[in-house]
């Protein structure tokens, strides 16, 4: 597959600039974007975990103790993504270092005030203090989390010279061409294939021998 497809794909600077000029609107951010990650710990016993340490708090007291341990280790310089993979109890993000991907500023405004206010104060690379997640029914905490701001993208037009823009365009063009080449390659293989029904031949042979 590498020989017949991947090695044949070549994305030129002209391809990149052509795509950018035709799709400028794709690189115009209407609102600021926040790249976030989180570590979450819950005292809910029934919740499943998928972290590397198979670490699960069994009650609220254990959850508070565990999240404080994580906060202390982060303050001591431990890597956020590594701590998330080892200890976070969020099944959706623990296996990828707590990464939540990019979120528009409007999504933050819809979050609970404590989380929104804490995140909006961060600079890239910083993380929040421990944030209790409150159950709206009984107003008691059911989980605790720490949120990190990995990066922030301001609103506005992204320039072609931005390495991230170029990387995104190259990847998109590469994926498209790979799909086209794969489809053509498989079609060629089907056209050139010779199908022999060995089972049918064997049945006929055995019937002939039986006679």
C-alpha positions in Angstrom: 0.0 0.0 0.0 2.9 2.3 0.8 4.6 1.5 -2.5 1.5 1.8 -4.7 -0.3 4.7 -3.0 1.4 6.7 -0.2 4.8 7.1 -2.0 3.0 8.5 -5.1 1.3 11.4 -3.2 3.1 14.7 -3.5 1.6 17.9 -2.1 3.3 21.0 -3.5 3.3 24.5 -2.1 1.2 25.5 -5.1 -1.4 22.9 -4.1 -1.5 24.4 -0.6 -1.8 28.0 -1.6 -4.5 27.1 -4.2 -6.6 25.3 -1.6 -6.1 28.2 0.9 -7.3 30.8 -1.7 -10.3 28.7 -2.6 -11.3 28.0 1.1 -10.3 31.1 3.0 -13.5 31.0 5.0 -12.4 27.7 6.6 -9.5 29.5 8.2 -11.5 32.5 9.5 -12.4 31.8 13.2 -15.6 33.6 14.1 -14.8 33.3 17.8 -11.9 32.4 19.9 -11.1 28.7 20.3 -9.8 27.1 23.5 -7.8 23.9 23.4 -8.5 22.2 26.8 -7.6 19.1 28.7 -9.0 17.8 32.0 -8.4 15.4 34.8 -11.6 14.2 36.5 -12.1 12.2 39.7 -15.5 10.9 40.9 -16.7 9.3 44.1 -19.4 7.5 42.1 -18.6 3.8 42.7 -20.5 2.4 39.6 -18.6 4.6 37.2 -16.1 2.7 35.0 -12.5 3.9 34.6 -10.0 3.3 31.8 -6.8 4.8 33.3 -3.4 3.1 33.3 -3.3 2.7 37.1 -6.9 1.3 37.2 -7.3 4.0 39.9 -10.9 4.6 41.1 -12.1 6.6 44.1 -14.8 4.7 46.1 -16.5 7.6 47.8 -16.4 11.4 48.1 -13.7 11.5 50.7 -11.4 9.3 48.5 -12.2 11.5 45.5 -11.3 14.7 47.3 -8.1 13.1 48.6 -7.2 11.7 45.2 -7.8 15.0 43.3 -5.7 16.9 45.9 -2.9 14.4 45.4 -3.1 15.0 41.6 -3.0 18.8 42.2 0.0 18.5 44.4 1.9 16.5 41.9 1.0 18.9 39.1 2.3 21.7 41.3 5.5 19.8 41.8 6.0 19.6 38.0 4.4 16.3 37.0 3.2 16.2 33.4 -0.6 16.9 33.0 -1.2 14.4 30.2 0.7 11.7 32.1 -1.3 12.3 35.2 -4.5 12.2 33.2 -3.6 8.8 31.6 -2.7 7.3 35.0 -5.4 8.7 37.3 -8.2 10.5 35.5 -11.6 8.8 35.8 -13.1 10.4 32.7 -13.6 7.4 30.3 -13.8 9.7 27.3 -10.4 11.4 27.7 -8.2 9.5 30.1 -6.6 7.4 27.4 -5.5 10.5 25.4 -4.0 12.5 28.2 -7.3 14.3 29.1 -7.4 16.1 25.7 -10.8 17.7 25.1 -9.8 19.2 21.7 -10.8 22.7 20.6 -13.9 24.4 22.1 -15.4 27.7 20.9 -15.7 30.5 23.5 -19.5 30.2 23.3 -19.2 26.7 24.6 -17.4 28.0 27.7 -20.1 30.6 28.3 -22.6 27.7 28.4 -20.6 25.9 31.0 -21.2 26.2 34.7 -19.9 29.6 36.1 -17.2 28.1 38.3 -15.6 26.2 35.4 -16.0 29.1 32.9 -14.5 31.7 35.2 -11.6 29.5 36.2 -10.7 28.6 32.5 -11.1 32.2 31.3 -8.4 33.3 33.7 -5.8 30.8 32.4 -2.9 31.5 30.1 -1.7 28.7 27.8 0.1 26.0 29.8 -1.7 26.9 33.1 -4.3 24.8 34.8 -7.2 25.6 37.2 -7.4 24.8 40.9 -9.6 21.9 41.8 -13.2 22.6 40.6 -16.1 20.7 42.3 -18.7 19.5 39.9 -22.1 20.1 41.6 -25.2 18.0 41.3 -28.0 20.4 40.5 -30.6 18.3 42.3 -29.0 18.1 45.8 -26.3 20.8 45.3 -23.6 18.4 46.4 -20.3 17.7 44.6 -20.4 14.4 42.6 -16.9 14.8 41.0 -13.8 17.1 41.0 -11.7 18.2 38.0 -8.7 20.2 37.0 -8.8 21.8 33.6 -5.7 22.9 31.6 -5.6 25.5 28.8 -3.2 24.0 26.2 -3.6 26.8 23.8 -5.9 29.6 22.7 -6.7 30.7 19.2 -8.0 34.3 18.9 -10.8 35.1 16.5 -9.9 36.2 13.0 -8.4 35.1 9.7 -5.6 32.6 9.8 -2.8 33.4 7.5 -1.4 31.0 4.9 2.1 31.4 6.5 0.7 29.9 9.8 2.4 26.4 10.1 -0.8 25.0 11.5 -2.8 26.2 8.5 -0.3 24.6 6.1 -0.2 21.4 8.1 -4.0 21.2 8.1 -4.2 21.8 4.3 -1.5 19.3 3.5 -3.2 16.6 5.6 -6.6 17.3 4.0 -5.2 17.1 0.5 -3.2 14.0 1.3 -6.2 12.3 2.7 -8.3 13.1 -0.3 -5.7 11.9 -2.8 -5.1 8.8 -0.8 -8.8 7.9 -0.9 -8.9 8.5 -4.7 -5.7 6.4 -5.3 -7.0 3.6 -3.1 -10.3 3.4 -5.0 -8.5 3.4 -8.3 -6.0 0.8 -7.0 -8.7 -1.6 -5.8 -10.6 -1.2 -9.0 -7.5 -2.1 -11.0 -6.9 -5.2 -8.8 -10.5 -6.3 -9.4 -10.2 -5.8 -13.1 -7.0 -7.8 -13.3 -8.1 -10.5 -10.9 -8.7 -14.1 -12.1 -11.2 -15.9 -9.8 -11.0 -19.7 -9.7 -13.6 -21.7 -7.8 -11.3 -24.5 -6.5 -14.1 -25.9 -4.4 -16.4 -26.5 -7.4 -13.4 -28.0 -9.3 -12.8 -30.4 -6.4 -16.4 -31.4 -6.2 -16.5 -32.3 -9.9 -13.2 -34.1 -9.6 -14.4 -36.2 -6.7 -17.7 -37.0 -8.5 -15.7 -38.1 -11.5 -13.5 -40.3 -9.4 -16.5 -41.9 -7.7 -17.9 -42.9 -11.1 
